[in-house]
Amino acid sequence: MCGIAGILEFADYSGEQELRKRVKNMNASHVFRGPDSQDVWANGRCALGLVRLRITGDLEKGRQPIHLGNDVFVYNGEMYDY
């Protein structure tokens, strides 16, 4: 089961690098949930992170956070019939 973390900061903005660091620390606290891969995405006042436990498929095709144009998302699951 994957571990998902995120921050959306409105007040006392600490900067994108600080948000990225905080989400990396969140990922580290639940790395046991997804030891196969992990990544962090940050842009402005928002940061998303995921640690991934691979069930099927390969790690490159299932890499998250997923970028589709201007949209970025993370989810816990597998895509079948891809």
QUIKAPE-V429689 format. One record per pair of residues at least 12 apart in sequence whose ideal C-beta (glycine too) atoms are under 6 Angstrom apart, sorted by the first residue. I is the first residue (numbers start at 1). GAP is how many residues later the second one is. Records with the same first field share a line. If there is no record, write none. Layout:
# QUIKAPE-V429689
I = GAP  GAP
This chain:
# QUIKAPE-V429689
1 = 32  52
2 = 32  48  50  51  74
3 = 27  30  31  48
4 = 46  70
5 = 18  21  22  44
6 = 42
7 = 12  40
8 = 38
9 = 36
13 = 32
16 = 26
19 = 23  28
20 = 20  22  27
23 = 17  24  26
24 = 16
27 = 22  24
31 = 20
33 = 18
34 = 17  18  19
36 = 16  17  18
37 = 15  22
38 = 13
41 = 24  31
48 = 17  26
50 = 14  24
55 = 23
56 = 22
